[in-house]
Amino acid sequence: MAAFFGMPGNEDLADALAAQTGSEAGAVEIRRFPDAESYVRILAAANEKAFLVCTLARPDEQFVPLVFAARALRTSGANDVTLVAPYLAYLRQDRRFREGEAVTSRTFAELVSLDFDALVTVDPHLHRYASLDEIYTIPAIVVHSAPLVGGWVRDNVKAPLVLGPDEESAQWVEEVARQVGCPWAVFAKERRGDRDVRLTAPALGRYRERTPVLIDDIISSGATMIEAAKLVRAAGMQPPHCIAVHGLFSTGTVERLGAVAKSLVTTDSIPNPRADLKLAPLIAQQLPTGFA
């Protein structure tokens, strides 16, 4: 039988996955010594197959304890350790843009692949990579959240128009629209800085009687989503519902989006007050055969 161990802040998802799969739930104790080094302890005997659950929204502070926990699981009896990281960090830097830059996506993939036998994640932000297999040397299972997002749209929005704030969001938008059976479109985006974007809206005039639903994979500063919401309103439409797979939410983002959106909802890939879409059932369905 497998066992699920949640890193701090990930206990709810670990417990839900254990319940979904009829597995055991373990715990990990982590604290800081006075010199800021990490203390890590596995609080239950590790089964032969262990899942370590840790969303990587703050990877720099989480990664060292995560590696310690993975190795502690092995010394406690686990022969197989899978990382369940609903949000997978360090995919942004997928090439060297200037001389001397670290291609962190490859380095991070190499580090994760050293200590885990498999990886399970949700809708990773792939841009120049066709799949995680290009950089990860362990099996990488990608769970798609579109059924969850599509179900929310069907249940909560009448006559929706699904919109993506940029071309990269088209893959999620098209799939959600197909499931819901509604039209979709995407904006064109020019990024000038981390918080400075310029969008060009698609032709929205014929959709004014529909309810706009903006969908993106990640909301961090919210700059792109906020600009898209303003353009939707400028086109004579009602305030949009805003949905993200991963709600990173830098300081003030929720409040700024609340001023322009009818509603804001995300999955629980990253714990936040708007994480109403629960991923455990989808993740449990995609776990490697024989692991749970």
Backbone torsions as a table, in degrees:
resi	resn	phi	psi	omega
1	MET	NA	146.4	178.4
2	ALA	-87.1	163.9	174.6
3	ALA	-135.9	143.9	-179.2
4	PHE	-110.8	130.0	-179.3
5	PHE	-120.4	120.1	-179.9
6	GLY	-95.0	125.8	170.5
7	MET	-67.6	160.3	-177.4
8	PRO	-50.6	129.8	-176.9
9	GLY	90.9	-9.7	-178.4
10	ASN	-115.2	11.1	-175.1
11	GLU	-64.1	-38.4	-178.0
12	ASP	-62.6	-44.0	179.4
13	LEU	-67.2	-41.7	178.7
14	ALA	-60.7	-43.6	179.1
15	ASP	-65.0	-40.2	179.7
16	ALA	-65.2	-39.5	178.4
17	LEU	-67.3	-39.6	176.8
18	ALA	-61.2	-43.6	179.4
19	ALA	-65.5	-41.4	-179.1
20	GLN	-63.4	-33.1	-173.7
21	THR	-104.9	1.8	-177.9
22	GLY	66.2	32.4	-177.3
23	SER	-105.7	177.4	177.4
24	GLU	-89.1	155.6	176.0
25	ALA	-114.6	126.3	176.0
26	GLY	-108.7	-171.6	-179.1
27	ALA	-144.7	155.1	178.1
28	VAL	-125.1	126.7	175.1
29	GLU	-96.1	127.1	177.3
30	ILE	-134.4	131.3	174.4
31	ARG	-147.0	171.2	-178.8
32	ARG	-107.4	135.0	169.4
33	PHE	-72.2	164.6	179.4
34	PRO	-56.4	-25.7	178.9
35	ASP	-90.2	11.4	175.7
36	ALA	78.3	3.7	172.8
37	GLU	-73.2	157.3	-175.2
38	SER	-91.9	136.5	168.8
39	TYR	-104.2	127.6	-177.5
40	VAL	-130.8	133.1	179.0
41	ARG	-143.7	132.9	173.3
42	ILE	-84.5	124.7	-171.0
43	LEU	-95.9	9.0	175.4
44	ALA	-149.1	154.1	178.3
45	ALA	-61.9	132.4	-178.2
46	ALA	-80.0	131.1	173.8
47	ASN	-72.2	172.3	-178.6
48	GLU	-58.0	-38.4	178.0
49	LYS	-112.9	123.2	-177.0
50	ALA	-123.9	141.4	173.5
51	PHE	-113.1	125.7	177.0
52	LEU	-105.4	116.4	-172.9
53	VAL	-100.1	120.1	-178.6
54	CYS	-158.4	106.5	172.8
55	THR	-72.1	142.3	-169.5
56	LEU	-108.9	49.6	179.2
57	ALA	-71.6	-24.5	177.4
58	ARG	-128.4	70.6	-168.9
59	PRO	-65.0	-33.4	-175.0
60	ASP	-63.6	-36.4	179.7
61	GLU	-89.6	-15.4	-175.7
62	GLN	-97.4	-24.9	-165.0
63	PHE	-69.7	-42.2	-178.7
64	VAL	-62.6	-49.6	175.5
65	PRO	-60.1	-33.4	178.6
66	LEU	-62.3	-45.0	178.2
67	VAL	-64.9	-42.3	177.4
68	PHE	-59.0	-42.6	-179.2
69	ALA	-65.0	-41.4	179.1
70	ALA	-60.8	-42.8	-179.1
71	ARG	-73.1	-32.1	176.2
72	ALA	-67.0	-35.2	176.5
73	LEU	-62.4	-41.0	-179.7
74	ARG	-65.9	-42.3	-179.8
75	THR	-73.5	-12.8	176.9
76	SER	-95.3	2.6	173.7
77	GLY	122.3	-4.9	-179.2
78	ALA	-80.7	128.4	175.4
79	ASN	-92.1	-20.3	-175.4
80	ASP	-134.5	122.6	179.9
81	VAL	-125.1	116.9	178.7
82	THR	-105.9	135.1	174.9
83	LEU	-91.3	122.4	172.0
84	VAL	-103.7	102.6	-177.4
85	ALA	-120.0	89.1	-176.4
86	PRO	-54.4	-38.9	171.7
87	TYR	-109.1	123.1	-178.0
88	LEU	-106.0	121.0	-176.3
89	ALA	-84.9	174.4	173.3
90	TYR	57.8	51.3	169.4
91	LEU	-113.0	-7.3	-177.1
92	ARG	-64.3	-49.6	-175.3
93	GLN	-88.7	86.3	-175.8
94	ASP	-104.7	7.7	173.3
95	ARG	-160.1	168.3	177.8
96	ARG	-93.6	112.8	-179.2
97	PHE	-87.9	-31.1	178.4
98	ARG	-134.0	152.9	-178.0
99	GLU	-56.1	132.4	175.7
100	GLY	92.2	-6.4	-179.3
101	GLU	-71.8	144.0	173.2
102	ALA	-81.4	131.8	173.5
103	VAL	-86.2	83.4	-167.9
104	THR	-67.1	-26.9	179.8
105	SER	-61.6	-41.7	179.8
106	ARG	-71.1	-43.6	-179.2
107	THR	-62.9	-44.6	-179.6
108	PHE	-63.1	-41.4	178.3
109	ALA	-60.8	-40.7	178.7
110	GLU	-63.4	-40.7	-179.2
111	LEU	-66.7	-45.2	178.8
112	VAL	-62.3	-41.3	-176.6
113	SER	-66.3	-20.0	179.3
114	LEU	-70.0	-34.6	-169.2
115	ASP	-114.0	-0.9	179.9
116	PHE	-128.2	151.2	-179.8
117	ASP	-90.6	-20.5	179.0
118	ALA	-160.2	163.0	-179.3
119	LEU	-132.7	135.3	173.6
120	VAL	-123.3	126.3	-179.3
121	THR	-141.6	173.6	-177.3
122	VAL	-120.7	122.8	173.5
123	ASP	38.2	67.1	177.9
124	PRO	-66.2	150.6	-176.3
125	HIS	-83.9	79.1	179.4
126	LEU	-88.6	132.3	179.3
127	HIS	-117.2	-70.5	-179.1
128	ARG	-92.8	-10.2	174.7
129	TYR	-92.0	138.1	177.1
130	ALA	-75.8	-31.4	178.5
131	SER	-158.2	165.7	178.2
132	LEU	-65.8	-20.8	179.6
133	ASP	-62.1	-18.3	178.5
134	GLU	-69.7	-24.8	-175.7
135	ILE	-124.7	-21.6	178.6
136	TYR	-97.4	135.6	179.9
137	THR	-97.4	3.8	174.4
138	ILE	-109.7	158.7	176.3
139	PRO	-57.2	130.7	-178.9
140	ALA	-121.9	114.1	-178.2
141	ILE	-100.9	125.1	-179.4
142	VAL	-105.1	121.4	175.9
143	VAL	-94.7	132.1	-178.6
144	HIS	-100.5	129.9	-175.6
145	SER	-88.0	-3.1	-175.1
146	ALA	-54.2	-41.2	178.2
147	PRO	-60.3	-36.3	179.5
148	LEU	-69.3	-45.7	179.3
149	VAL	-65.6	-44.4	179.4
150	GLY	-60.8	-39.6	177.6
151	GLY	-62.4	-39.3	178.2
152	TRP	-64.4	-43.3	-179.7
153	VAL	-62.9	-45.1	179.4
154	ARG	-59.4	-40.1	-174.6
155	ASP	-80.5	-21.0	-169.4
156	ASN	-122.2	-10.4	-173.7
157	VAL	-129.1	126.8	175.1
158	LYS	-90.9	136.7	178.2
159	ALA	47.9	60.3	-176.0
160	PRO	-76.3	153.8	164.8
161	LEU	-120.8	115.7	-177.1
162	VAL	-89.8	127.4	-175.2
163	LEU	-125.0	142.1	172.6
164	GLY	-109.1	137.4	-175.8
165	PRO	-75.2	-9.4	177.1
166	ASP	-159.8	173.2	-175.8
167	GLU	-63.5	-32.8	-178.5
168	GLU	-65.7	-23.2	-179.3
169	SER	-82.1	-5.2	-174.3
170	ALA	-58.4	-35.6	-176.9
171	GLN	-63.0	-39.3	178.2
172	TRP	-76.2	-43.0	-176.5
173	VAL	-61.9	-46.4	-178.4
174	GLU	-62.4	-41.8	-178.5
175	GLU	-68.1	-42.0	177.6
176	VAL	-63.9	-43.7	179.4
177	ALA	-61.9	-38.4	178.5
178	ARG	-63.5	-41.4	-179.6
179	GLN	-68.4	-37.4	-178.0
180	VAL	-80.9	-27.8	-176.3
181	GLY	79.0	48.6	-177.8
182	CYS	-137.7	164.8	177.9
183	PRO	-72.2	161.8	179.6
184	TRP	-146.9	160.2	177.3
185	ALA	-160.2	163.4	177.4
186	VAL	-130.8	154.7	175.4
187	PHE	-85.3	159.7	169.1
188	ALA	-97.5	137.1	-174.4
189	LYS	-125.3	137.7	169.7
190	GLU	-119.3	116.0	-179.2
191	ARG	-94.9	125.7	179.6
192	ARG	-107.5	-10.9	179.9
193	GLY	-179.9	177.6	-176.7
194	ASP	-59.1	-33.0	-178.8
195	ARG	-122.1	14.7	-177.5
196	ASP	-123.6	104.6	179.6
197	VAL	-129.1	151.2	174.0
198	ARG	-125.1	124.9	-178.7
199	LEU	-111.8	150.5	171.3
200	THR	-119.6	123.4	-174.5
201	ALA	-78.8	146.9	170.6
202	PRO	-71.3	173.5	177.9
203	ALA	-69.3	110.6	-174.5
204	LEU	-107.1	-6.7	-173.4
205	GLY	-53.9	-40.7	-176.3
206	ARG	-76.4	-6.3	-177.6
207	TYR	-107.6	14.8	-172.2
208	ARG	-63.1	-22.2	179.6
209	GLU	-86.0	-3.8	-179.9
210	ARG	-95.3	164.1	179.5
211	THR	-97.1	117.6	-177.2
212	PRO	-73.4	139.0	176.2
213	VAL	-130.0	111.1	178.9
214	LEU	-90.0	127.7	-177.6
215	ILE	-127.8	131.7	174.6
216	ASP	-141.7	162.8	180.0
217	ASP	-77.9	-37.3	-176.4
218	ILE	-132.8	135.0	166.5
219	ILE	-118.9	118.4	177.8
220	SER	-114.5	-83.6	175.7
221	SER	-73.9	-24.5	-178.2
222	GLY	82.7	1.9	-174.8
223	ALA	-59.0	-43.8	-178.5
224	THR	-67.3	-46.6	-178.6
225	MET	-65.0	-38.7	179.6
226	ILE	-65.1	-44.2	178.9
227	GLU	-63.2	-41.1	178.0
228	ALA	-63.1	-41.3	179.2
229	ALA	-62.7	-38.9	178.5
230	LYS	-65.6	-39.3	179.1
231	LEU	-68.6	-34.1	175.6
232	VAL	-61.8	-44.2	178.7
233	ARG	-66.8	-38.9	179.3
234	ALA	-64.4	-23.9	178.4
235	ALA	-83.4	4.7	176.8
236	GLY	88.3	13.8	179.7
237	MET	-97.3	165.6	178.4
238	GLN	-73.6	164.5	178.3
239	PRO	-57.2	141.8	-176.0
240	PRO	-84.9	154.7	161.6
241	HIS	-77.4	138.9	180.0
242	CYS	-117.8	127.4	-176.9
243	ILE	-128.8	135.6	174.1
244	ALA	-130.2	145.6	172.0
245	VAL	-68.7	-49.4	-176.3
246	HIS	-118.1	114.8	179.4
247	GLY	-96.8	89.0	178.0
248	LEU	-74.2	-41.3	170.5
249	PHE	51.2	84.7	170.3
250	SER	-68.1	170.2	-173.7
251	THR	-55.7	126.2	175.8
252	GLY	88.0	-6.0	-176.0
253	THR	-64.6	-45.0	-177.9
254	VAL	-60.1	-42.1	-179.5
255	GLU	-66.8	-41.8	-179.9
256	ARG	-65.7	-40.4	177.9
257	LEU	-68.7	-36.6	179.1
258	GLY	-60.0	-25.3	-179.8
259	ALA	-76.6	-17.4	-175.6
260	VAL	-123.1	-7.8	-174.8
261	ALA	-113.1	151.4	174.9
262	LYS	-74.4	-37.6	176.6
263	SER	-154.4	163.0	179.1
264	LEU	-139.1	125.0	-178.1
265	VAL	-144.0	146.5	177.4
266	THR	-136.7	170.3	167.3
267	THR	-75.8	174.4	177.3
268	ASP	-96.0	28.2	174.5
269	SER	-60.4	-30.4	174.6
270	ILE	-129.7	118.6	-179.0
271	PRO	-56.5	127.2	176.2
272	ASN	-161.1	163.0	-175.3
273	PRO	-63.8	-16.1	-179.3
274	ARG	-104.3	13.2	-174.7
275	ALA	-84.7	73.1	-175.5
276	ASP	-91.3	-12.0	-177.8
277	LEU	-96.6	111.0	-171.2
278	LYS	-89.8	124.4	-173.0
279	LEU	-89.0	-16.8	-172.1
280	ALA	-51.5	-45.6	179.9
281	PRO	-61.5	-39.7	179.2
282	LEU	-67.9	-43.3	-179.7
283	ILE	-64.2	-43.7	-178.0
284	ALA	-59.0	-36.2	-180.0
285	GLN	-66.9	-25.2	-173.3
286	GLN	-102.4	1.8	-179.4
287	LEU	-63.4	145.9	-176.7
288	PRO	-56.0	140.8	179.3
289	THR	-55.0	131.4	177.8
290	GLY	87.0	-5.3	-179.0
291	PHE	-86.5	-27.9	-176.2
292	ALA	-128.8	NA	NA
